[in-house]
Amino acid sequence: MESMLNKLKSTVTKVTADVTSAVMGNPVTREFDVGRHIASGGNGLAWKIFNGTKKSTKQEVAVFVFDKKLIDKYQKFEKDQIIDSLKRGVQQLTRLRHPRLLTVQHPLEESRDCLAFCTEPVFASLANVLGNWENLPSPVSPDIKDYNLYDVETKYGLLQVSEGLSFLHSSVKMVHGNITPENIILNKSGAWKIMGFDFCVSSSNPSEQEPKFPCKEWDPNLPSLCLPNPEYLAPEYILSVSCETASDMYSLGTVMYAVFNKGKPIFEVNKQDIYKSFSRQLDQLSRLGSSSLSNIPEEVREHVKLLLNVTPTVRPDADQMTKIPFFDDVGAVTLQYFDTLFQRDNLQKSQFFKGLPKVLPKLPKRVIVQRILPCLTSEFVNPDMVPFVLPNVLLIAEECTKEEYVKLILPELGPVFKQQEPIQASNMILLIFLQKMDLLLTKTPPDEIKNSVLPMVYRALEAPSIQIQELCLNIIPTFANLIDYPSMKNALIPRIKNACLQTSSLAVRVNSLVCLGKILEYLDKWFVLDDILPFLQQIPSKEPAVLMGILGIYKCTFTHKKLGITKEQLAGKVLPHLIPLSIENNLNLNQFNSFISVIKEMLNRLESEHKTKLEQLQIMQEQQKSLDIGNQMNASEEMKVTNVGSQHIDKVFNNIGADFLTGGESENKEDGLQNKHKRASLTLEEKQKLAKEQEQAQKLKSQQPLKPQVHTPVAPVKQTKDLTDTLMDNMSSLTSLSVSTPKISASSTFTSVPSMGLGMMFSTPVDNTKRNLTNGLNANMGFQTSGFNMPVNTNQNLFSSPSTPGVTKMTLGTPSTLPNFSAVPPAGAKQTQQRPTDMSALNNLFGPQKPKVSMNQLSQQKPNQWLNQFVPPQASPGMGSSVMGTPMNMMGQSAFGMQANPFFSPQNFAQPPTTMTNSSSASNDLKDLFG
């Protein structure tokens, strides 16, 4: 692979060097850019042929270059002879102008290193095509290496050479003298052109009918480039030193033989002994049989044999050769007609172009593209001929590749797309393009479709000709899939709708609806629902064909998997439109049945879809109801649990008064603690508190039991005993009066228990049913001892009423008579002044044995600690202070049925505490007190 790349690199470098060395400095390079080396031609293939362009116009040309290095081996006078011969041939070619002669674009220019001139674009010489690749770049281009001549090319090429010779012989009175494959050039279009007039001979008496052509004797000492090719030279040149027009016809015969024999000449000549060779050749020509011409087509074989005749007068002349039947081939005649097209009028051209589509399929693609297409596109400048030329151009486009179409045809169609004058020709052009629209949209690039092709379609929809509109509407569905969606939505559909609404032709209206129905599948669902279906209600006419077209669009939309119509559209717009149309009087039975069938289908789908929706909604509602019922049941269960807890709390706190006086055993506290754990799951903080309380309970158990102090009996003991009996009788009467619990005002709810009154004189709850009496007092009563003054700190959230003062001083007086208990007024309320109760009887009861409880001992007991765990922190008014002589009713009920303090209502209390933290001194004092 590397060796191949190196070889290619060296070849390119060599070619570039050759071009640079050969052309640099030549005046031709001032006006022309020299390109790639493509071929060789001329006598001995001495001329290198390059691609080139003219700098000013960018016109494509061929640059012929003769490198003087080729003749370095010759002496100076021989070099001069070669140069003179080459110059003579180019100068003669420059002076002659004919379609069959190579056209010179720039005359010969000479520099120190080369000779150069420019001609029309060239493909190669006939010798290169036939396999002679001398003086060609290596490797040989595949375009030349793989080139094969078609029969029509061969026939028409030989005809062109014959026509060129006819021009030289008849009009110029000149003998070419060297008709060979090297001097026949194939131009870019494939036409055969004559060059190489190095050895031409002009007539010495051009004015006379019988021209005479002087001939030079063959000089074998001259360089080969100064002599014609002897293998294609007539025998009389050598043997009789004479030449005439028939000599060129002999050369034509040898060229024809070489063309049909892959470039091999009929005779090989020994240039060292040319006379002997020609003598032998003369004998062979006299005995030339059909077997020697077996490769030549039969219809021209006899004519070739005549051209190779030894006697010049027997050979056909050039004019006669152009008329032989061999050249009457349809393809050759067609190509010949194109070459003379500029001489025809419009009528002749139109007749020719009409019959051309029948001929084109018989011709090779290369011939059509190279020879016919350029001639056809050149006629686009004639507006009257465009309708006749365009079908042939589009027929050729079908056989071209997309690249060839874009390069060769599309640039020529641009002006035709926009042509609007004359109107008749413009309408015909629209019809032709519409018929080939699929071809245009398939091979034209998207940008050109949007800029050139689709505007022509829009123009056809707006054309005044009904025929054009109908044709356009009929063919749009055939290429709708090739149109981009934005163009279809924003430009094509609106014009179709306008054509349907504004036309007076029933055929155009019906075709518009049919067209819309066929292109629905290429549209978006919501565009159809929002734009196409509402448009159907705007159509004014009620002809059966129009109504069936409307029904068809509805049905296509309704049944199409991609589109479909929503039930809202069906119920609100489609069915209200279709049902009145179905009873139009113009409809026949079959048409009516079609309407009813579609309406029933729509109703059935509407019913099924909406029924399904309602069923789903019903299921969802039932599920929601079941969820709501479940939530309510859960809520009721939670309420029941809450009520049970509150009832239990009420039951416990109903016994809170008895706890003040009696106290309980430590085992009851532990049972209450265990019941508490069983009823509720506690947080970590609550568990920590409970653990601390258990520790304190264990400490209380381990303490020594409280022992009352021994006091010396005093005389008034009997009085005390008698007073106690009296007090017990009074309290029994009070108990009978206060069995029922009074109603509690909703606004007087307590959520916290004061720290003093409850934490002084009890340890465990007592069952409310036992009603044990201690020291002659009712267990449900709160008893206040005399001589106690205790501040209560409200910062511990004992009360939440804003009217509660910061410190509430509670003064415990000695009541004179117990039945004078009264309710405690709310905090902040002004208390009615009452006469102090006489508590002398109780003073006599206790006598000198006063309770020995200090303020410090009470303050260390933290009586709020257990109560705040169970009582909610809401503030409640009503717990204030009592002045001395107005004892507080701890049970929340007045002894005489007055409004009781709501704080002590069982509904306002949580579970009572299970433990109480007391100091040992406080326990001793209590024991002394209650002995």
ZILINMO-V694202 format. One record per helix or strand of 2 or more residues. SS is the DSSP state (h for helix, s for strand). FROM is the first residue (numbers start at 1). TO is the last residue. If there is no record, write none. Layout:
BEGIN
((SS,FROM,TO) (SS,FROM,TO))
END
This chain:
BEGIN
((h,2,23) (h,28,31) (s,32,41) (h,43,45) (s,47,54) (s,60,67) (h,68,71) (h,76,95) (s,104,110) (s,114,119) (s,122,125) (h,126,129) (h,142,145) (h,151,172) (s,174,175) (h,181,183) (s,184,187) (s,192,194) (h,197,199) (s,201,203) (h,224,226) (h,230,232) (h,235,239) (h,245,260) (h,271,286) (h,290,293) (h,298,307) (h,312,314) (h,318,321) (h,325,327) (h,330,339) (h,341,343) (h,346,360) (h,365,381) (h,383,399) (h,402,417) (h,423,435) (h,437,443) (h,446,461) (h,466,482) (h,485,502) (h,506,522) (h,525,536) (h,544,559) (h,567,582) (h,589,653) (h,656,661) (h,666,679) (h,684,702) (h,717,737) (s,788,793) (h,794,796) (s,807,812) (h,818,820) (h,840,846) (h,855,859) (h,864,867) (h,902,904) (h,906,908) (h,920,930))
END
